[in-house]
């Protein structure tokens, strides 16, 4: 059975980071919503970018960077719910806490309970308390709230506050996914892929990724694209892989932007479009993707147009600073005139100074 070449690229999207509720899409209390729609050498002449490294199996998936809580999936229609969620959106967390507490106690409102769990877990308007967060998530989960199930699963998996119960977390993810939560389906897919908490099952992982991808989850779309590209758990299909990459790139998934740009540049699984590929690589480069910066540098550095060549050398210097070196581009930079070299270095320095502030 062929397994992915770099699990770390996909598993880096795991959501049990510093904030266990990092990807919760809070629904306003009292409001029901429907599930969301969800290095290779270049040719000497007009080099085509090499594909970005695909995911591989690893013994343990690394935790990702912390992400802020996501906004609600739909605007509230209940005036009372609007008071709670409106306060939350405006950053008036103490007010949101007080209003949610009242609704949870008086109305047994699961959305209000989920809100309280979120506030406790992230120290918003109240002192951080993972045990209390787990308690509120549990109460909301028992009343069928899929976001609470997902949040509690993440809390269990993170093992914060001695509340870690991985078997329970798996059941919660499965329940949340069954209720249409794409984030739960995505994370459950990663557990099947990782093979640590659950036995590795790439076919089951692919099924769950498809559920999340169809619901519009860009991380799942990118991961499933890699499955199709590799023929992992699914029948290999470059066309399907590219369509998924396109969808994920439209949702600003940087890894997908790079892969889709490469497909466009080479005409792989999609009509060849170098201009669109370069525009997408430039977008990803500005989002600080070293791979995109390197590929863009390879495309531009050999051009005869001075501005393009200087931009290519600039991105090479920037990518190299981030650890993405390239011997061919080193040679081109060394062969550049002193004036070109100075301009490229100054442009790179300006970019790095802006992004590091």
C-alpha positions as CSV (number, residue, x, y, z in Angstrom):
1,X,0.0,0.0,0.0
2,X,1.5,3.3,-1.1
3,X,1.6,5.8,1.7
4,X,2.1,9.6,1.4
5,X,5.6,10.9,1.1
6,X,5.3,13.7,3.7
7,X,2.6,13.5,6.3
8,X,4.0,16.5,8.0
9,X,2.7,18.8,5.2
10,X,-0.9,17.6,5.8
11,X,-0.6,16.9,9.5
12,X,0.7,20.3,10.1
13,X,-2.9,21.4,9.6
14,X,-4.0,19.5,12.7
15,X,-6.1,21.7,14.8
16,X,-5.2,20.7,18.3
17,X,-2.5,23.5,18.6
18,X,-1.9,25.9,21.4
19,X,-5.6,26.6,21.5
20,X,-7.6,23.4,21.5
21,X,-10.6,25.2,20.0
22,X,-8.6,26.9,17.3
23,X,-10.8,26.1,14.4
24,X,-14.2,26.2,16.1
25,X,-16.8,28.0,14.0
26,X,-19.1,29.3,16.7
27,X,-22.8,29.4,15.9
28,X,-24.7,32.0,17.8
29,X,-26.5,30.6,20.9
30,X,-30.0,29.6,20.0
31,X,-29.4,29.5,16.3
32,X,-29.4,26.4,14.1
33,X,-27.4,26.4,10.9
34,X,-27.0,23.9,8.1
35,X,-23.5,22.4,7.6
36,X,-21.1,24.8,5.9
37,X,-20.6,24.5,2.2
38,X,-17.7,24.1,3.4
39,X,14.0,20.1,-5.4
40,X,14.4,19.5,-8.8
41,X,16.6,21.1,-11.5
42,X,14.9,23.4,-13.9
43,X,15.6,23.3,-17.7
44,X,18.0,25.8,-19.0
45,X,15.4,27.5,-21.0
46,X,12.2,28.9,-19.3
47,X,12.4,26.4,-16.4
48,X,9.2,24.8,-15.2
49,X,8.9,24.8,-11.5
50,X,9.4,21.5,-9.8
51,X,6.4,20.1,-7.8
52,X,6.3,21.0,-4.2
53,X,7.1,18.2,-1.9
54,X,4.2,15.9,-1.3
55,X,3.2,14.5,2.2
56,X,4.9,11.4,3.6
57,X,4.2,9.1,6.5
58,X,5.8,10.1,9.7
59,X,5.7,8.4,13.1
60,X,4.2,11.4,14.8
61,X,2.5,14.4,13.4
62,X,3.8,17.7,14.7
63,X,1.4,20.2,16.3
64,X,0.6,23.3,14.1
65,X,0.8,26.9,14.9
66,X,-2.0,28.5,16.9
67,X,-4.9,29.9,14.9
68,X,-7.6,32.2,16.1
69,X,-11.2,31.1,16.6
70,X,-13.2,31.3,13.4
71,X,-16.3,33.4,12.9
72,X,-19.8,32.0,12.9
73,X,-21.0,30.1,9.9
74,X,-24.2,32.1,9.7
75,X,-25.5,35.4,11.0
76,X,-27.9,35.0,13.9
77,X,-31.6,35.6,13.5
78,X,-32.7,35.3,17.1
79,X,-32.5,38.8,18.8
80,X,-31.4,37.2,22.1
81,X,-28.8,35.1,20.3
82,X,-27.6,38.2,18.6
83,X,-26.9,39.9,21.9
84,X,-24.5,37.0,22.9
85,X,-22.8,36.5,19.6
86,X,-22.7,40.2,18.8
87,X,-20.8,40.9,22.0
88,X,-18.4,38.0,21.1
89,X,-17.8,39.4,17.6
90,X,-17.1,42.9,19.0
91,X,-14.6,41.5,21.5
92,X,-16.9,42.2,24.5
93,X,-16.1,38.8,26.0
94,X,-17.2,39.6,29.5
95,X,-20.6,40.7,28.2
96,X,-20.7,37.5,26.0
97,X,-19.8,35.4,29.0
98,X,-22.6,36.9,31.2
99,X,-25.2,36.7,28.5
100,X,-24.2,33.1,27.6
101,X,-24.2,32.0,31.2
102,X,-27.8,33.3,31.6
103,X,-29.0,31.5,28.5
104,X,-27.2,28.3,29.4
105,X,-28.6,28.2,32.9
106,X,-32.2,29.4,32.1
107,X,-32.7,27.8,28.7
108,X,-30.2,24.9,28.6
109,X,-29.1,26.4,25.3
110,X,-26.3,24.2,23.8
111,X,-25.0,27.1,21.7
112,X,-24.6,29.2,24.7
113,X,-22.8,26.3,26.5
114,X,-20.4,26.0,23.5
115,X,-19.8,29.7,23.7
116,X,-18.9,29.4,27.4
117,X,-16.5,26.5,26.6
118,X,-14.8,28.7,24.0
119,X,-14.5,31.6,26.4
120,X,-13.0,29.4,29.1
121,X,-10.7,27.6,26.8
122,X,-9.2,30.8,25.3
123,X,-9.3,33.1,28.4
124,X,-11.7,35.4,26.7
125,X,-13.5,37.6,29.3
126,X,-12.7,35.0,32.0
127,X,-9.7,33.2,33.5
128,X,-8.6,30.3,31.4
129,X,-9.9,27.0,32.8
130,X,-9.8,23.9,30.6
131,X,-11.7,21.8,33.1
132,X,-14.6,24.2,33.0
133,X,-14.3,24.5,29.2
134,X,-14.5,20.7,29.0
135,X,-17.6,20.7,31.3
136,X,-19.5,23.2,29.1
137,X,-18.4,21.5,25.9
138,X,-19.6,18.2,27.4
139,X,-23.0,19.6,28.3
140,X,-23.4,21.1,24.8
141,X,-22.3,17.8,23.2
142,X,-24.9,15.8,25.1
143,X,-27.5,18.2,23.6
144,X,-26.2,17.5,20.1
145,X,-24.0,20.5,19.3
146,X,-21.5,19.4,16.7
147,X,-19.1,22.3,17.4
148,X,-19.0,21.4,21.1
149,X,-18.2,17.8,20.1
150,X,-15.4,18.9,17.9
151,X,-14.0,21.4,20.5
152,X,-14.1,18.8,23.3
153,X,-12.4,16.2,21.1
154,X,-9.6,18.7,20.4
155,X,-9.3,19.3,24.1
156,X,-9.1,15.6,24.9
157,X,-6.5,15.1,22.2
158,X,-4.4,18.0,23.5
159,X,-4.5,16.4,27.0
160,X,-4.7,19.8,28.6
161,X,-5.9,20.1,32.2
162,X,-5.8,16.3,32.7
163,X,-8.8,15.9,30.5
164,X,-7.1,13.8,27.8
165,X,-9.1,10.8,26.8
166,X,-8.1,9.9,23.2
167,X,-10.7,7.2,22.7
168,X,-13.4,9.5,23.7
169,X,-12.0,12.2,21.4
170,X,-12.2,9.8,18.5
171,X,-15.9,9.1,19.2
172,X,-16.6,12.8,19.5
173,X,-14.9,13.5,16.2
174,X,-16.9,10.8,14.6
175,X,-20.2,12.1,16.0
176,X,-19.4,15.7,15.0
177,X,-18.4,14.5,11.5
178,X,-21.6,12.6,11.2
179,X,-23.5,15.7,12.0
180,X,-21.8,17.5,9.1
181,X,-18.8,19.2,10.7
182,X,-16.1,19.3,8.0
183,X,-13.4,20.1,10.5
184,X,-14.2,17.0,12.5
185,X,-14.1,14.8,9.4
186,X,-10.8,16.4,8.4
187,X,-9.1,15.8,11.8
188,X,-10.5,12.3,12.0
189,X,-9.0,11.6,8.6
190,X,-5.6,12.7,9.8
191,X,-5.9,10.3,12.8
192,X,-6.5,7.4,10.4
193,X,-3.6,8.6,8.3
194,X,-1.2,9.1,11.2
195,X,-1.7,5.6,12.5
196,X,-1.0,6.6,16.1
197,X,-4.3,7.1,17.8
198,X,-6.1,4.9,15.3
199,X,-4.8,2.0,13.1
200,X,-3.6,3.5,9.8
201,X,-6.3,3.2,7.2
202,X,-5.7,5.4,4.1
203,X,-8.9,4.4,2.4
204,X,-11.0,5.5,5.4
205,X,-8.8,8.6,5.6
206,X,-9.6,9.4,2.0
207,X,-13.3,8.9,2.5
208,X,-13.3,11.4,5.4
209,X,-11.2,13.8,3.5
210,X,-13.7,13.7,0.7
211,X,-16.5,14.5,3.1
212,X,-14.6,17.5,4.4
213,X,-13.5,18.6,0.9
214,X,-17.0,18.4,-0.5
215,X,-18.1,20.7,2.4
216,X,-15.5,23.3,1.3
217,X,-12.6,22.7,3.8
218,X,-9.5,23.9,1.9
219,X,-7.1,21.8,4.0
220,X,-9.0,18.7,3.2
221,X,-9.1,19.6,-0.5
222,X,-5.4,20.0,-0.5
223,X,-4.8,16.7,1.4
224,X,-7.2,14.8,-0.9
225,X,-5.5,16.3,-3.9
226,X,-2.3,14.8,-2.7
227,X,-4.0,11.4,-2.3
228,X,-5.2,11.5,-5.9
229,X,-1.8,12.6,-7.1
230,X,-0.1,9.7,-5.3
231,X,-2.9,7.1,-5.7
232,X,-3.1,6.8,-1.9
233,X,-6.4,5.3,-0.7
234,X,-8.0,6.3,-4.0
235,X,-7.5,5.5,-7.7
236,X,-4.7,7.8,-9.0
237,X,-6.2,10.8,-11.0
238,X,-4.2,13.9,-11.9
239,X,-7.3,15.6,-13.2
240,X,-9.1,15.2,-9.9
241,X,-6.0,16.3,-8.0
242,X,-5.7,19.5,-10.0
243,X,-9.4,20.3,-9.6
244,X,-9.1,20.0,-5.8
245,X,-5.9,22.1,-5.8
246,X,-7.8,24.7,-7.7
247,X,-10.6,24.7,-5.2
248,X,-8.2,24.9,-2.3
249,X,-6.1,27.7,-3.9
250,X,-9.3,29.8,-4.4
251,X,-9.7,29.5,-0.6
252,X,-6.2,30.9,-0.1
253,X,-4.5,27.6,1.0
254,X,-0.9,28.5,0.2
255,X,0.3,25.0,-0.3
256,X,-2.4,24.4,-2.8
257,X,-1.6,27.7,-4.6
258,X,1.9,26.5,-5.1
259,X,0.9,23.1,-6.4
260,X,-1.8,24.5,-8.7
261,X,0.5,27.1,-10.0
262,X,3.0,24.4,-11.0
263,X,0.2,22.4,-12.7
264,X,-0.8,25.6,-14.6
265,X,2.8,26.3,-15.6
266,X,3.4,22.8,-16.9
267,X,-0.1,22.2,-18.3
268,X,-0.6,19.1,-16.1
269,X,-4.2,18.2,-15.6
270,X,-5.3,21.6,-16.8
271,X,-4.6,23.9,-19.8
272,X,-1.2,25.4,-19.7
273,X,-1.3,29.0,-18.5
274,X,2.1,30.5,-17.6
275,X,0.8,34.0,-16.8
276,X,-1.8,32.6,-14.4
277,X,0.9,30.4,-12.8
278,X,3.2,33.2,-12.3
279,X,0.5,35.4,-10.8
280,X,-0.4,32.6,-8.4
281,X,3.3,32.0,-7.4
282,X,3.7,35.7,-6.8
283,X,0.6,35.6,-4.5
284,X,2.0,32.7,-2.6
285,X,5.4,34.3,-2.4
286,X,3.9,37.4,-0.8
287,X,2.3,35.0,1.7
288,X,5.8,34.0,2.7
289,X,5.9,30.5,1.1
290,X,9.6,29.7,0.6
291,X,8.7,27.1,-2.0
292,X,6.7,29.6,-4.0
293,X,9.5,32.1,-3.7
294,X,12.0,29.6,-5.0
295,X,9.8,28.5,-7.9
296,X,9.0,32.0,-8.9
297,X,12.7,32.9,-8.8
298,X,13.4,30.0,-11.1
299,X,10.8,31.1,-13.6
300,X,11.8,34.8,-13.6
301,X,15.6,34.7,-13.1
302,X,16.5,33.4,-16.6
303,X,14.2,35.9,-18.4
304,X,15.8,38.6,-20.6
305,X,13.6,41.3,-19.2
306,X,15.7,43.1,-16.6
307,X,12.8,43.7,-14.2
308,X,11.7,40.1,-14.2
309,X,15.3,38.9,-13.7
310,X,15.8,41.3,-10.8
311,X,12.5,40.1,-9.2
312,X,13.6,36.5,-9.6
313,X,16.9,37.2,-7.9
314,X,15.2,39.0,-5.1
315,X,12.9,36.1,-4.4
316,X,15.9,33.7,-4.5
317,X,17.6,35.7,-1.8
318,X,14.4,35.8,0.2
319,X,13.8,32.1,-0.2
320,X,17.4,31.3,0.7
321,X,17.0,33.3,3.9
322,X,14.1,31.0,4.8
323,X,16.3,28.0,4.2
324,X,15.2,27.3,0.6
325,X,18.6,27.4,-1.2
326,X,19.2,26.8,-4.9
327,X,22.6,26.2,-6.4
328,X,21.5,27.2,-9.9
329,X,20.1,30.5,-8.7
330,X,23.2,31.0,-6.6
331,X,25.2,30.8,-9.9
332,X,22.9,33.3,-11.6
333,X,23.2,35.7,-8.7
334,X,27.0,35.4,-8.8
335,X,27.0,36.1,-12.6
336,X,24.8,39.1,-12.3
337,X,26.3,42.6,-12.7
338,X,27.3,44.4,-9.6
339,X,24.4,46.8,-10.2
340,X,21.9,44.0,-10.6
341,X,23.2,42.2,-7.6
342,X,22.9,45.3,-5.4
343,X,19.4,46.1,-6.6
344,X,18.3,42.5,-6.0
345,X,19.8,42.4,-2.5
346,X,18.3,45.8,-1.6
347,X,14.8,44.6,-2.8
348,X,15.2,41.4,-0.8
349,X,16.3,43.4,2.3
350,X,13.3,45.7,1.9
351,X,10.9,42.8,1.7
352,X,12.4,41.0,4.6
353,X,12.4,44.2,6.7
354,X,8.8,44.8,6.0
355,X,7.6,41.2,6.7
356,X,9.7,40.9,9.9
357,X,8.4,44.0,11.6
